[in-house]
Amino acid sequence: MFNENDNDKYSSLKLENQLCFPLYAASREILRKYTPFLKELDLTYTQYIVMMVMWEHKKLTIGELGKYLFLDTGTLSPLLKSMAQKGLITRTREKEDERIVNIEITKDGEALKEKALQVPVKMCSCFQLPEQDAKDLYRILYSILQNQEQ
């Protein structure tokens, strides 16, 4: 696919010709780099991205949160239960429609925001990626995600 000099009929099956592989491997490496910084906050990466959305929006339904994070309710529900047990968020059912669960950040969850300020700074020091390349990569990856919504 990507190696133009490869005329082998099986070239599309070569790992080096797969767009998915460097995305997968880079994602794993990035998550590995996050781990020690997030341990200091007692958060997993998925809990961290939930907190980023909650710091911005304060109160959302599980469905709204899932749209921001590209995660389904089945993935979010156990995660949010554990975060509620930690005191970072509350979960309450809508009185009019009990299928809707509201998530709201707590004072403890809000306080964690101050400690989390150093995480992006520390992560930037882990990768030697020129700013323009980072912006291009961000734009391309979000383009992929947005095309999947349609």
N, C-alpha and C positions, 0 to 999 in steps of 0.2 A: 504494500500500500504506500509506504513512505520512502522506501529505498528504490529509487527510479532505475538503478542499474541492475536490478534483480529481475531476470526474465523467467525464473522458475515458476511453474504453475502453482506451486505451494507457497509462494512468497507471502501470500496474505496470511498464512498461518505462522509466520515467523514472529517471535516475540518482539524483535526490533522494529517490526512494521505495525505494531499495534498502538494506537493512540491511548487506549485504556490502560496499558501497563505503566507508562511513566506517570500518569495521573494517580493510579493506585499506589505506586511505590513512593511518589512524592507525598501523597496524603499520609501514608503510614509514617514516613520520616518526620513530617511536620507534627503529627500527633505525638510521636515519641519525644520530640523536643519540648512540647507543651507540658508533658507529664510532670517533671519536677517542679515547674512553676505553679501548676495547678494543685499539686499535693500540698503546697504551702497554704492554699485556700480551702483545702479539703473538698475539692471539686474534681469531677471527671471532665473530660473535654465537652461532652454533651451537656452536662450540668452548667458548664461555663457559658456555652452559647445560649442556653436558656436564660441564664442570668443577664447576659448582655441585652437580650430582647426585653426582659423584665425591667432592667434599669432604665431603659428608654420609654417603655409603655406603661409600666406600673400595674396595669390590670388588663387581662385578655382572657378570652375563652381558650380552651385547649385547641379548638379548631383554628382560631386565629394564630396562636403560637405555632402550630404545625405548619401553617402556610409560610410564615417567616423562615422557619428552619428546614423546610422541605422534609418534614417528618410526619408520620401518621400517628393517630391517636393511640394505637396499640404500642407503639414505641415510646410515646410520651407518658402515658399513664403510670407505669411503674417508676419511671424516672422522677416524675413530679411527686409521687407518693413519698419517695425517699427524700426529696428536697423539702417536702412539708415536714417530715420527721426531723430534719435538721433545723427547722425553724426559718428557712429562707423564703418560703412562700406559703400561702394558704390556698386551699382548694375548697370551693363551695359550689353546691348545685343551685341552679336557677330554680326559684320557687314555681314559676309558671311552666317551666319545661325542665324536668330533672335530668334529661339527657345532656343538657348543656352544663359544663363545669367551668366556673370562673377561677382563674389563677390570679393571685394578687401578691405582690412583693411585700415582705414584712420589714420591720425596722432593722432586724438582723441582716436580712438580705440586702437592704439598702446600704447598711454599714460596710458590707463586704466590698462594695464598689470602690471604696477608697484603697483597700488593700490590692484590688485587682488592677489598679492603674499601672503598676509596674510590669504586668504580664506582656502587653504589646511591646513595651520598650525592650524587655529581655528577649522576646522572640525576634525582634529586628536584628539583634546582635548575633543571632544564630545562623543567619543566611546572608550570603554576600550576593544579593540580587540588586542590580541597578534599579533606581526608582522607576524609570520609564518601563523597564521590563516587568516590574511588579504591577504597574498600572495596566499594561497590555494584558498580562496574564489574568488579572482581576476581571477586565472587560470581557475577555474571551470565555472565561469560566462562567461568568454570570449570563453570558449569551447562551451558552449550552443549557444552563438551568432554566432560563426563561423560555427557551424553545420547547422544553419538556412539559411546560404547563399547558400548552395549547392543545 
